[in-house]
Amino acid sequence: MQYLALALTVALSLCPAGSWAQATGADAFSQRDFATAQRLWQQEAAAGSADAMLGLGLLADRGYAASRDFAVAFDWYLQAAEMGLAEAQFNIAVMYDAGLGRDRDAVQAVVWYTRAALRGHPRAQYNLGLLYEIGDGIDANANLAGYWFHKAASTVPAAAAKTIAPDPRPTNVAFPNILFARVGPTTVEIIWTATPAMNPSYVVEIMDGADDEAPVFRRATQGSGLLLDDVTVQTTAIWRIVNLSADAADYAATPWQGFANDSAPKGRITFVVDDALPQMAAAVTIFADDLRSSGYWVTLRNTPLRGTDDKPETFISYGFAADKTMAETVSRYLPGSPDQSRPAQPTDTVQPGEIVVNLAAL
């Protein structure tokens, strides 16, 4: 199998065309003055330049300034990769993939290919597709292979030539295997794998773990990772990955994870109380406090939902089969029928892990 690997053209992105002044390491490299390039890049790297770190890795990798040293190359690439430079992340993946200077580690190759692929690196997207196509270090998954080949197709002819037949969209759901997660103040980067039996529809959910009425941020993808750099994340944030079924009627989710795992809820319960029933509203407040002490997050609203005949009803609405048990448990505490739970109506907005308790005059 032919992977797209490290190439001499990597250096071209570091070199301004037509410039012969040796003001930077890239200038010296363009003149093949590798000793000067190394000296200048070391100065630039000390000042925090990821491009200079990539250049120093290339010198060691190719043996331009001295004998080849894959260990030194890896260390420089890794520093640039951790700063978010996609080309360096791709190089780290290739070294893990090929076992250059270290034992081969296909799982780490998947992680680093994905990190570069999420930043739009087409060769990383193609190589990642190959790993998913054959199941190297991960479960073979035609849907994910096709996803990454499609991402690379406009740039990589070999990816465009791939004709991967997608697996039939199953109804099975299961939470994915998380390989890497980094959630910071302004960046969310999560990578996972999934078996071919899982429906290829994933949602990353993030919310403030210190606020039980905090909105849940959601972003959907059919890939095997998500990179967000346009979000503000609190230090109390928690997150999880949801796998949705093909008919959107069920889901499976990883446990909530984050900075404060003890703040993760068992579920979210929204009480909707008719504001014409002040005594019921007072009782719900007590009920809500009991549920909070049991680990649920509870929100109160005062706009009751209506039944199919537009009359007030008391019922519990759940949007997904996985939440039916929670709905039935809570329904036993309501007046009237012991089982008042029902699937959400098309007009209802009920999210994974949430039930809505609608209380109205009986």
Phi, psi and omega per residue, in radians:
M1 nan 2.341 -3.078
Q2 -1.728 1.847 3.030
Y3 -1.463 2.574 2.954
L4 -1.374 2.015 -3.006
A5 -2.029 -2.930 3.127
L6 -0.964 2.438 -3.131
A7 -2.394 2.703 3.114
L8 -1.087 -0.434 -3.125
T9 -1.176 -0.208 3.045
V10 -0.930 -0.672 -3.057
A11 -1.215 -0.386 -3.064
L12 -1.103 -0.574 3.135
S13 -1.192 -0.263 -3.134
L14 -1.606 -0.162 -2.950
C15 -2.024 2.064 3.061
P16 -1.219 2.277 -3.080
A17 -1.177 2.420 2.999
G18 1.366 0.088 -3.123
S19 -1.785 2.255 -3.109
W20 -1.988 -0.003 3.054
A21 -1.332 2.464 -3.116
Q22 -1.700 1.013 -3.138
A23 -1.426 -0.384 -3.109
T24 -2.358 2.923 3.062
G25 -1.071 -0.636 3.123
A26 -1.117 -0.670 3.102
D27 -1.079 -0.820 -3.134
A28 -1.114 -0.688 3.126
F29 -1.085 -0.680 -3.120
S30 -1.122 -0.409 3.085
Q31 -1.657 0.101 -3.118
R32 1.061 0.469 3.018
D33 -1.615 1.383 -2.969
F34 -1.208 -0.571 3.120
A35 -1.124 -0.769 3.108
T36 -1.192 -0.694 3.105
A37 -1.024 -0.745 3.134
Q38 -1.096 -0.781 -3.117
R39 -1.107 -0.806 -3.113
L40 -1.210 -0.696 3.113
W41 -1.134 -0.596 3.077
Q42 -1.100 -0.689 3.098
Q43 -1.153 -0.748 -3.134
E44 -1.185 -0.662 3.111
A45 -1.135 -0.672 3.114
A46 -1.113 -0.473 3.102
A47 -1.509 0.007 3.043
G48 1.754 0.284 -3.122
S49 -1.408 2.040 3.089
A50 -1.189 -0.618 3.109
D51 -1.093 -0.657 3.110
A52 -1.172 -0.678 3.089
M53 -1.086 -0.735 3.075
L54 -1.055 -0.741 3.136
G55 -1.110 -0.723 3.106
L56 -1.130 -0.640 3.070
G57 -1.113 -0.688 3.130
L58 -1.139 -0.709 3.116
L59 -1.046 -0.792 -3.136
A60 -1.234 -0.651 -3.114
D61 -1.122 -0.725 -3.087
R62 -1.656 -0.153 -3.137
G63 1.239 0.588 -3.092
Y64 -1.312 -0.694 -3.078
A65 -1.704 -0.303 -3.141
A66 -2.834 -2.909 3.102
S67 -1.177 2.692 -3.118
R68 -1.095 2.401 -3.137
D69 -2.479 1.694 -3.086
F70 -1.160 -0.554 3.141
A71 -1.136 -0.774 3.105
V72 -1.144 -0.736 3.114
A73 -1.032 -0.788 -3.126
F74 -1.053 -0.761 -3.111
D75 -1.076 -0.743 3.129
W76 -1.212 -0.761 3.108
Y77 -1.027 -0.728 -3.086
L78 -1.102 -0.716 3.116
Q79 -1.067 -0.753 3.115
A80 -1.209 -0.652 -3.139
A81 -1.116 -0.716 3.139
E82 -1.167 -0.354 3.072
M83 -1.495 0.007 3.047
G84 1.654 0.233 3.141
L85 -1.398 2.006 -3.007
A86 -1.089 -0.691 -3.131
E87 -1.082 -0.693 3.109
A88 -1.194 -0.680 3.094
Q89 -1.083 -0.709 3.082
F90 -1.084 -0.757 -3.141
N91 -1.106 -0.710 3.070
I92 -1.044 -0.760 3.130
A93 -1.060 -0.756 3.138
V94 -1.087 -0.714 -3.126
M95 -1.154 -0.697 3.047
Y96 -1.159 -0.693 -3.077
D97 -1.165 -0.707 -3.086
A98 -1.636 -0.129 -3.090
G99 1.198 0.692 -3.139
L100 -1.501 1.972 3.108
G101 1.318 0.100 3.127
R102 -2.891 2.921 3.096
D103 -1.129 2.529 3.111
R104 -1.134 2.401 3.136
D105 -2.430 1.690 -3.052
A106 -1.151 -0.574 -3.141
V107 -1.168 -0.768 3.088
Q108 -1.133 -0.588 3.057
A109 -1.067 -0.747 3.105
V110 -1.054 -0.794 -3.119
V111 -1.034 -0.854 -3.044
W112 -1.324 -0.594 3.006
Y113 -1.052 -0.737 -3.106
T114 -1.169 -0.716 3.124
R115 -1.041 -0.749 3.090
A116 -1.214 -0.695 -3.122
A117 -1.095 -0.675 3.121
L118 -1.127 -0.381 3.101
R119 -1.665 0.230 3.020
G120 1.504 0.327 -3.127
H121 -1.409 1.927 -3.003
P122 -1.156 -0.635 -3.137
R123 -1.215 -0.595 3.054
A124 -1.146 -0.702 3.110
Q125 -1.074 -0.722 3.138
Y126 -1.164 -0.858 3.139
N127 -1.062 -0.659 3.109
L128 -1.122 -0.700 3.069
G129 -1.043 -0.681 3.116
L130 -1.106 -0.731 -3.137
L131 -1.107 -0.689 3.106
Y132 -1.279 -0.485 3.135
E133 -1.171 -0.724 -3.068
I134 -1.769 -0.204 -3.115
G135 1.316 0.847 -3.120
D136 -1.653 1.822 -3.124
G137 1.465 -0.203 3.139
I138 -2.494 2.924 3.060
D139 -1.159 2.350 3.013
A140 -1.032 2.399 -3.073
N141 -2.617 1.795 -3.065
A142 -1.097 -0.616 -3.129
N143 -1.132 -0.773 -3.142
L144 -1.266 -0.624 3.067
A145 -1.044 -0.822 3.126
G146 -1.103 -0.643 3.119
Y147 -1.045 -0.830 -3.078
W148 -1.329 -0.597 3.042
F149 -1.069 -0.723 3.135
H150 -1.094 -0.684 3.124
K151 -1.077 -0.648 -3.065
A152 -1.554 -0.182 -2.906
A153 -1.061 -0.580 -3.077
S154 -1.262 -0.284 -3.078
T155 -2.022 -0.585 -3.049
V156 -1.908 1.891 -3.107
P157 -0.986 -0.639 -3.134
A158 -1.111 -0.553 3.090
A159 -1.266 -0.696 3.128
A160 -1.126 -0.497 -3.109
A161 -1.385 -0.204 -3.125
K162 -1.245 2.358 3.057
T163 -2.151 1.505 -3.113
I164 -1.655 2.086 3.077
A165 -1.355 2.118 -3.131
P166 -1.152 2.587 3.023
D167 -1.147 2.607 3.042
P168 -0.971 2.440 -3.109
R169 -1.249 1.859 -3.085
P170 -1.429 2.912 3.054
T171 -1.600 -0.151 -3.107
N172 -1.145 2.498 3.035
V173 -2.292 2.584 3.075
A174 -2.809 2.668 -3.134
F175 -1.377 2.508 -3.061
P176 -1.280 2.921 3.096
N177 -1.608 1.991 -3.079
I178 -1.418 2.168 -3.131
L179 -1.723 -0.519 -3.061
F180 -2.742 2.446 3.072
A181 -2.611 2.298 3.039
R182 -2.452 1.964 -3.116
V183 -2.069 1.990 -3.097
G184 -2.129 -2.999 -3.066
P185 -1.040 -0.595 -3.089
T186 -2.285 0.059 -3.066
T187 -2.385 2.389 3.029
V188 -2.180 2.163 3.135
E189 -2.375 1.992 -3.065
I190 -2.329 2.366 -3.112
I191 -2.253 2.402 -3.131
W192 -2.524 2.953 2.976
T193 -2.154 2.837 -3.125
A194 -2.565 2.634 3.104
T195 -1.405 2.742 3.140
P196 -1.137 -0.288 3.125
A197 -1.318 -0.217 -3.093
M198 -1.546 2.467 3.068
N199 -1.136 2.331 -3.044
P200 -1.436 1.086 3.089
S201 -2.461 2.025 -3.028
Y202 -2.222 2.566 3.086
V203 -2.298 2.198 3.022
V204 -1.615 2.190 3.139
E205 -1.969 2.374 3.135
I206 -2.360 2.377 3.052
M207 -2.667 2.891 3.135
D208 -1.357 2.004 -3.081
G209 -1.251 -0.104 -3.133
A210 -1.747 0.006 -3.045
D211 -2.331 1.898 -3.066
D212 -1.301 -0.084 3.048
E213 -1.923 0.204 -3.123
A214 -1.183 2.438 3.049
P215 -1.163 2.670 3.124
V216 -1.734 2.125 3.059
F217 -1.424 2.295 -3.097
R218 -2.276 2.422 3.046
R219 -2.442 2.216 -3.057
A220 -1.720 2.656 3.066
T221 -2.757 2.739 2.991
Q222 -1.909 0.226 3.113
G223 -1.661 -2.857 -3.104
S224 -2.034 0.453 3.093
G225 -3.049 2.862 3.140
L226 -2.529 2.331 3.072
L227 -2.159 2.124 3.099
L228 -2.142 2.177 3.063
D229 -2.196 0.384 -3.139
D230 -2.158 0.498 -3.085
V231 -2.138 2.764 3.011
T232 -1.968 2.087 -3.039
V233 -1.990 2.177 3.097
Q234 -1.285 2.729 3.097
T235 -1.177 -0.245 3.095
T236 -1.715 0.254 -3.073
A237 -1.188 2.563 2.977
I238 -2.241 2.740 -3.072
W239 -2.635 2.818 3.082
R240 -2.732 2.926 3.080
I241 -2.015 2.267 -3.126
V242 -1.910 2.289 3.023
N243 -1.808 2.027 -3.099
L244 -1.619 2.535 3.063
S245 -1.292 2.848 -3.078
A246 -1.060 -0.581 -3.134
D247 -1.636 0.114 3.118
A248 1.032 0.443 -3.138
A249 -1.764 -0.157 -3.115
D250 -2.604 2.932 3.129
Y251 -2.762 2.874 2.926
A252 -2.352 2.460 -3.055
A253 -2.303 2.529 3.000
T254 -1.161 2.766 2.994
P255 -1.045 2.632 3.048
W256 -1.067 2.396 3.120
Q257 -2.277 2.817 3.102
G258 2.755 -2.764 -3.060
F259 -1.281 -0.490 -3.100
A260 -2.377 1.439 -3.047
N261 -1.091 -0.423 -3.117
D262 -1.243 -0.152 3.132
S263 -1.638 0.017 -3.105
A264 -1.208 2.341 -3.097
P265 -1.439 2.676 2.974
K266 -1.239 -0.502 -3.137
G267 3.104 2.952 3.126
R268 -1.999 2.291 -3.114
I269 -2.143 2.175 3.088
T270 -1.909 2.053 3.070
F271 -1.626 2.240 3.067
V272 -2.004 1.938 -3.009
V273 -2.029 2.271 3.071
D274 -1.063 2.136 -3.082
D275 -1.216 -0.069 3.041
A276 -1.484 0.039 -3.115
L277 -2.098 1.276 -3.070
P278 -1.082 -0.591 3.138
Q279 -1.188 -0.683 3.095
M280 -1.159 -0.669 3.120
A281 -1.071 -0.698 3.118
A282 -1.141 -0.698 3.135
A283 -1.167 -0.657 3.138
V284 -1.135 -0.634 3.116
T285 -1.021 -0.729 3.107
I286 -1.182 -0.766 3.134
F287 -1.055 -0.739 -3.125
A288 -1.105 -0.692 3.118
D289 -1.110 -0.675 3.097
D290 -1.115 -0.729 3.134
L291 -1.157 -0.693 3.105
R292 -1.074 -0.722 3.139
S293 -1.177 -0.322 3.097
S294 -1.599 0.004 3.052
G295 1.829 0.120 3.093
Y296 -1.643 2.689 3.009
W297 -1.750 2.289 -2.999
V298 -2.204 2.339 3.077
T299 -2.168 2.475 3.134
L300 -1.959 2.337 3.026
R301 -2.279 2.843 -3.078
N302 -2.190 0.477 3.067
T303 -2.054 1.672 -3.041
P304 -1.176 2.554 3.025
L305 -1.369 2.775 -3.126
R306 -1.919 2.693 3.084
G307 -1.358 -3.067 -3.096
T308 -1.149 -0.430 3.104
D309 -1.706 0.303 3.108
D310 1.128 0.395 3.059
K311 -1.819 2.633 3.103
P312 -1.038 2.458 3.121
E313 -2.372 2.736 2.961
T314 -1.917 2.085 -3.101
F315 -2.853 2.944 3.044
I316 -2.051 2.271 -3.106
S317 -1.943 2.321 3.059
Y318 -2.244 2.544 -3.052
G319 -1.639 -0.294 -3.011
F320 -2.424 2.582 -3.107
A321 -1.012 -0.566 -3.116
A322 -1.119 -0.346 -3.096
D323 -1.773 0.079 -3.113
K324 -1.105 -0.712 -3.124
T325 -1.076 -0.754 3.102
M326 -1.072 -0.724 3.135
A327 -1.111 -0.746 -3.128
E328 -1.172 -0.623 3.118
T329 -1.115 -0.810 -3.123
V330 -1.210 -0.573 -3.081
S331 -1.101 -0.461 -3.122
R332 -1.179 -0.271 3.136
Y333 -1.624 -0.017 -3.104
L334 -1.635 2.703 3.097
P335 -1.213 2.664 3.096
G336 1.671 -2.477 -3.075
S337 -1.080 2.450 3.129
P338 -1.188 -0.286 3.121
D339 -2.252 1.713 -3.115
Q340 -2.032 0.333 -3.134
S341 -1.488 2.616 -3.128
R342 -2.667 2.689 3.033
P343 -1.108 2.638 3.129
A344 -1.096 2.549 3.059
Q345 -1.417 2.800 -3.120
P346 -0.972 -0.490 -3.119
T347 -1.472 -0.182 -3.127
D348 -1.417 2.642 3.031
T349 -2.044 1.721 -3.123
V350 -2.178 2.129 -3.038
Q351 -1.633 2.867 3.060
P352 -0.965 2.322 3.139
G353 1.431 0.172 -3.102
E354 -2.166 2.474 2.926
I355 -2.188 2.655 3.120
V356 -2.014 2.170 3.127
V357 -1.802 1.925 -3.114
N358 -1.744 2.044 -3.084
L359 -1.987 2.190 3.126
A360 -2.486 2.966 3.128
A361 -1.104 2.354 3.141
L362 -1.522 nan nan
